[in-house]
Amino acid sequence: MYELIVIGASWGGLNAVSSLLDGLHDDVHQPMVVVQHRSAQSEDGGLEQLLARHTRRAVSDARDKTPLEQDHVYVGPADYHVLVEGGHLALSTDAPVRFSRPSIDVLFESAADAFRDRAVGIVLTGANDDGAAGLARIKDLGGVAIVQEPESSVRRTMPDAAIAATAADAILPLEEIPAFLYGLCA
């Protein structure tokens, strides 16, 4: 049984994550952690409030030592890496990875290490290769790797890099990802 869903997005990601949450079935209860590349000047709570309009799940910024709870979406705050440590989240101000903080790779690799074959990773639209190595680690440790179909992405660089890095379990148009998650997790 899968116990955690991690999602990474960059350019075009707000609409992609919003669409995924809009289509997600209520019977998918796993906690979700979302990292969206954004600048250090991003207003705290802004992304959280926007995403909360697209789901009945609780949505909040990830905080250090926050326990992972069912039916909850945690959003990586601007200028912090988000790590999964056992059953809770940790924040870090370590150097940017692939020019990004938060880094999708940091989140995905820590989720893979903590949850191994119980983790699901999703790479969405974006203009760099962040997330590819992390998704490969999720897959290598027995988890599930999902990639947004590059043709349906606003920017296809991130999905293309993820596909090149690992044998994804599913490469899907954005609108089909929620149903695939339902089949995995419900």
C-alpha atoms as a printed R data frame, in Angstrom:
    type eleno elety resid chain resno       x      y       z
1   ATOM     1    CA   MET     A     1   0.000  0.000   0.000
2   ATOM     2    CA   TYR     A     2   1.305  3.419  -0.924
3   ATOM     3    CA   GLU     A     3   1.601  5.853   1.978
4   ATOM     4    CA   LEU     A     4   2.938  9.111   0.482
5   ATOM     5    CA   ILE     A     5   2.546 11.039  -2.761
6   ATOM     6    CA   VAL     A     6   5.182 13.636  -3.688
7   ATOM     7    CA   ILE     A     7   4.640 16.055  -6.556
8   ATOM     8    CA   GLY     A     8   7.144 18.322  -8.282
9   ATOM     9    CA   ALA     A     9   6.433 21.129 -10.725
10  ATOM    10    CA   SER     A    10   8.012 24.274 -12.084
11  ATOM    11    CA   TRP     A    11   7.027 26.455 -15.057
12  ATOM    12    CA   GLY     A    12   3.262 26.020 -15.554
13  ATOM    13    CA   GLY     A    13   3.030 24.087 -12.313
14  ATOM    14    CA   LEU     A    14   0.321 26.097 -10.563
15  ATOM    15    CA   ASN     A    15  -2.235 25.168 -13.208
16  ATOM    16    CA   ALA     A    16  -0.966 21.583 -13.399
17  ATOM    17    CA   VAL     A    17  -1.117 20.962  -9.640
18  ATOM    18    CA   SER     A    18  -4.506 22.709  -9.444
19  ATOM    19    CA   SER     A    19  -5.861 20.488 -12.203
20  ATOM    20    CA   LEU     A    20  -4.508 17.351 -10.515
21  ATOM    21    CA   LEU     A    21  -6.161 18.310  -7.221
22  ATOM    22    CA   ASP     A    22  -9.433 19.183  -9.012
23  ATOM    23    CA   GLY     A    23  -9.611 15.686 -10.484
24  ATOM    24    CA   LEU     A    24  -8.464 13.714  -7.465
25  ATOM    25    CA   HIS     A    25 -11.023 11.285  -6.042
26  ATOM    26    CA   ASP     A    26 -11.980 11.660  -2.372
27  ATOM    27    CA   ASP     A    27 -10.937  8.043  -1.718
28  ATOM    28    CA   VAL     A    28  -7.263  8.917  -2.216
29  ATOM    29    CA   HIS     A    29  -6.282  9.648   1.402
30  ATOM    30    CA   GLN     A    30  -2.481  9.577   1.262
31  ATOM    31    CA   PRO     A    31  -0.665 12.723   2.373
32  ATOM    32    CA   MET     A    32   0.733 14.741  -0.520
33  ATOM    33    CA   VAL     A    33   3.768 16.990  -0.520
34  ATOM    34    CA   VAL     A    34   4.023 19.518  -3.359
35  ATOM    35    CA   VAL     A    35   7.193 21.359  -4.326
36  ATOM    36    CA   GLN     A    36   6.697 24.132  -6.879
37  ATOM    37    CA   HIS     A    37   9.700 26.189  -7.904
38  ATOM    38    CA   ARG     A    38   9.131 29.771  -6.799
39  ATOM    39    CA   SER     A    39  11.288 32.696  -5.842
40  ATOM    40    CA   ALA     A    40  12.396 33.549  -2.331
41  ATOM    41    CA   GLN     A    41  10.244 36.675  -2.603
42  ATOM    42    CA   SER     A    42   7.049 34.633  -3.009
43  ATOM    43    CA   GLU     A    43   4.397 35.622  -0.520
44  ATOM    44    CA   ASP     A    44   4.052 33.078   2.287
45  ATOM    45    CA   GLY     A    45   0.754 31.235   2.092
46  ATOM    46    CA   GLY     A    46  -0.054 32.426  -1.434
47  ATOM    47    CA   LEU     A    47   0.423 29.088  -3.188
48  ATOM    48    CA   GLU     A    48  -1.245 27.261  -0.300
49  ATOM    49    CA   GLN     A    49  -4.342 29.470  -0.580
50  ATOM    50    CA   LEU     A    50  -4.538 29.067  -4.351
51  ATOM    51    CA   LEU     A    51  -4.297 25.276  -4.182
52  ATOM    52    CA   ALA     A    52  -6.823 25.069  -1.331
53  ATOM    53    CA   ARG     A    53  -9.477 26.277  -3.800
54  ATOM    54    CA   HIS     A    54  -9.023 23.037  -5.763
55  ATOM    55    CA   THR     A    55  -9.507 20.398  -3.079
56  ATOM    56    CA   ARG     A    56 -11.482 19.537   0.027
57  ATOM    57    CA   ARG     A    57  -8.303 18.251   1.640
58  ATOM    58    CA   ALA     A    58  -6.527 20.407   4.191
59  ATOM    59    CA   VAL     A    59  -3.760 22.424   2.508
60  ATOM    60    CA   SER     A    60  -0.933 24.091   4.405
61  ATOM    61    CA   ASP     A    61   2.648 25.209   4.007
62  ATOM    62    CA   ALA     A    62   5.092 22.556   5.127
63  ATOM    63    CA   ARG     A    63   6.630 23.407   8.489
64  ATOM    64    CA   ASP     A    64   9.624 21.884  10.208
65  ATOM    65    CA   LYS     A    65   8.677 18.746  12.181
66  ATOM    66    CA   THR     A    66   5.121 18.710  10.774
67  ATOM    67    CA   PRO     A    67   3.722 15.166  11.034
68  ATOM    68    CA   LEU     A    68   2.343 13.708   7.788
69  ATOM    69    CA   GLU     A    69  -1.434 13.299   8.025
70  ATOM    70    CA   GLN     A    70  -3.981 11.601   5.785
71  ATOM    71    CA   ASP     A    71  -6.117 13.822   3.515
72  ATOM    72    CA   HIS     A    72  -3.591 16.648   3.727
73  ATOM    73    CA   VAL     A    73  -1.605 18.547   1.080
74  ATOM    74    CA   TYR     A    74   1.662 20.111   2.240
75  ATOM    75    CA   VAL     A    75   3.186 22.849   0.088
76  ATOM    76    CA   GLY     A    76   6.912 23.543   0.120
77  ATOM    77    CA   PRO     A    77   7.545 27.104   1.295
78  ATOM    78    CA   ALA     A    78   9.626 29.451  -0.825
79  ATOM    79    CA   ASP     A    79  13.390 29.317  -0.241
80  ATOM    80    CA   TYR     A    80  13.376 26.087   1.837
81  ATOM    81    CA   HIS     A    81  14.115 22.515   0.847
82  ATOM    82    CA   VAL     A    82  11.442 20.091   2.080
83  ATOM    83    CA   LEU     A    83  12.585 16.687   3.297
84  ATOM    84    CA   VAL     A    84  10.628 13.662   4.447
85  ATOM    85    CA   GLU     A    85  12.050 12.151   7.618
86  ATOM    86    CA   GLY     A    86  10.061  9.151   8.773
87  ATOM    87    CA   GLY     A    87   6.511 10.288   9.401
88  ATOM    88    CA   HIS     A    88   7.193 14.022   9.393
89  ATOM    89    CA   LEU     A    89   8.596 16.854   7.275
90  ATOM    90    CA   ALA     A    90  11.780 18.810   7.797
91  ATOM    91    CA   LEU     A    91  12.884 22.115   6.285
92  ATOM    92    CA   SER     A    92  16.405 23.033   5.255
93  ATOM    93    CA   THR     A    93  18.189 26.140   4.026
94  ATOM    94    CA   ASP     A    94  21.047 24.131   2.502
95  ATOM    95    CA   ALA     A    95  22.388 25.432  -0.793
96  ATOM    96    CA   PRO     A    96  20.090 25.360  -3.831
97  ATOM    97    CA   VAL     A    97  20.123 22.144  -5.859
98  ATOM    98    CA   ARG     A    98  19.886 22.545  -9.635
99  ATOM    99    CA   PHE     A    99  19.535 26.284  -8.934
100 ATOM   100    CA   SER     A   100  16.371 25.632  -6.926
101 ATOM   101    CA   ARG     A   101  15.326 25.874  -3.301
102 ATOM   102    CA   PRO     A   102  13.003 24.145  -2.804
103 ATOM   103    CA   SER     A   103  14.421 21.347  -4.918
104 ATOM   104    CA   ILE     A   104  12.215 18.559  -6.229
105 ATOM   105    CA   ASP     A   105  15.152 16.137  -6.161
106 ATOM   106    CA   VAL     A   106  15.723 16.802  -2.450
107 ATOM   107    CA   LEU     A   107  12.054 16.096  -1.653
108 ATOM   108    CA   PHE     A   108  11.829 13.000  -3.858
109 ATOM   109    CA   GLU     A   109  15.110 11.454  -2.689
110 ATOM   110    CA   SER     A   110  14.194 11.910   0.978
111 ATOM   111    CA   ALA     A   111  10.693 10.485   0.329
112 ATOM   112    CA   ALA     A   112  12.252  7.462  -1.386
113 ATOM   113    CA   ASP     A   113  14.630  6.885   1.513
114 ATOM   114    CA   ALA     A   114  11.860  7.221   4.117
115 ATOM   115    CA   PHE     A   115   9.033  5.350   2.364
116 ATOM   116    CA   ARG     A   116  10.825  3.146  -0.174
117 ATOM   117    CA   ASP     A   117   8.216  1.008  -2.029
118 ATOM   118    CA   ARG     A   118   5.352  2.932  -0.394
119 ATOM   119    CA   ALA     A   119   6.158  6.248  -2.165
120 ATOM   120    CA   VAL     A   120   4.585  7.652  -5.321
121 ATOM   121    CA   GLY     A   121   6.424 10.417  -7.190
122 ATOM   122    CA   ILE     A   122   4.881 12.660  -9.845
123 ATOM   123    CA   VAL     A   123   6.870 14.981 -12.119
124 ATOM   124    CA   LEU     A   124   4.786 17.661 -13.809
125 ATOM   125    CA   THR     A   125   5.565 20.488 -16.216
126 ATOM   126    CA   GLY     A   126   8.792 22.455 -15.836
127 ATOM   127    CA   ALA     A   127  11.718 24.082 -17.602
128 ATOM   128    CA   ASN     A   128  14.691 22.289 -16.027
129 ATOM   129    CA   ASP     A   129  15.706 18.759 -15.066
130 ATOM   130    CA   ASP     A   130  15.014 18.999 -11.312
131 ATOM   131    CA   GLY     A   131  13.048 15.952 -10.179
132 ATOM   132    CA   ALA     A   132  14.503 13.467 -12.652
133 ATOM   133    CA   ALA     A   133  17.124 12.039 -10.277
134 ATOM   134    CA   GLY     A   134  14.672 12.004  -7.379
135 ATOM   135    CA   LEU     A   135  12.014 10.193  -9.397
136 ATOM   136    CA   ALA     A   136  14.625  7.633 -10.457
137 ATOM   137    CA   ARG     A   137  15.456  7.051  -6.793
138 ATOM   138    CA   ILE     A   138  11.772  6.506  -5.942
139 ATOM   139    CA   LYS     A   139  11.559  3.954  -8.746
140 ATOM   140    CA   ASP     A   140  14.872  2.288  -7.793
141 ATOM   141    CA   LEU     A   141  13.623  1.746  -4.225
142 ATOM   142    CA   GLY     A   142  10.369  0.145  -5.402
143 ATOM   143    CA   GLY     A   143   8.032  3.140  -5.473
144 ATOM   144    CA   VAL     A   144   5.885  4.346  -8.361
145 ATOM   145    CA   ALA     A   145   7.106  6.920 -10.905
146 ATOM   146    CA   ILE     A   146   4.508  9.001 -12.764
147 ATOM   147    CA   VAL     A   147   5.337 11.642 -15.361
148 ATOM   148    CA   GLN     A   148   3.084 14.158 -17.060
149 ATOM   149    CA   GLU     A   149   3.078 13.483 -20.785
150 ATOM   150    CA   PRO     A   150   5.538 16.025 -22.254
151 ATOM   151    CA   GLU     A   151   3.130 17.035 -25.023
152 ATOM   152    CA   SER     A   152   0.543 18.091 -22.422
153 ATOM   153    CA   SER     A   153   3.059 20.158 -20.424
154 ATOM   154    CA   VAL     A   154   3.470 23.927 -20.604
155 ATOM   155    CA   ARG     A   155   7.221 23.271 -20.541
156 ATOM   156    CA   ARG     A   156   8.341 19.747 -21.352
157 ATOM   157    CA   THR     A   157  11.955 19.853 -20.132
158 ATOM   158    CA   MET     A   158  11.182 18.395 -16.693
159 ATOM   159    CA   PRO     A   159   8.973 15.542 -17.957
160 ATOM   160    CA   ASP     A   160  11.475 14.712 -20.730
161 ATOM   161    CA   ALA     A   161  14.340 14.589 -18.185
162 ATOM   162    CA   ALA     A   162  12.309 12.329 -15.864
163 ATOM   163    CA   ILE     A   163  11.472  9.949 -18.722
164 ATOM   164    CA   ALA     A   164  15.161  9.808 -19.692
165 ATOM   165    CA   ALA     A   165  16.227  9.123 -16.078
166 ATOM   166    CA   THR     A   166  13.967  6.188 -15.211
167 ATOM   167    CA   ALA     A   167  11.440  3.688 -16.524
168 ATOM   168    CA   ALA     A   168   8.285  5.519 -15.477
169 ATOM   169    CA   ASP     A   169   5.306  3.410 -14.455
170 ATOM   170    CA   ALA     A   170   2.995  5.853 -16.219
171 ATOM   171    CA   ILE     A   171   3.431  8.743 -18.657
172 ATOM   172    CA   LEU     A   172   0.024 10.375 -18.809
173 ATOM   173    CA   PRO     A   173  -1.765 13.501 -19.938
174 ATOM   174    CA   LEU     A   174  -2.393 15.666 -16.889
175 ATOM   175    CA   GLU     A   175  -6.138 14.952 -16.825
176 ATOM   176    CA   GLU     A   176  -5.504 11.176 -16.552
177 ATOM   177    CA   ILE     A   177  -3.146 11.310 -13.561
178 ATOM   178    CA   PRO     A   178  -5.922 11.589 -10.903
179 ATOM   179    CA   ALA     A   179  -7.642  8.418 -12.130
180 ATOM   180    CA   PHE     A   180  -4.306  6.572 -12.184
181 ATOM   181    CA   LEU     A   181  -3.689  7.658  -8.570
182 ATOM   182    CA   TYR     A   182  -7.153  6.430  -7.627
183 ATOM   183    CA   GLY     A   183  -6.347  3.026  -9.123
184 ATOM   184    CA   LEU     A   184  -3.093  2.867  -7.146
185 ATOM   185    CA   CYS     A   185  -4.193  4.282  -3.823
186 ATOM   186    CA   ALA     A   186  -7.917  3.795  -3.227
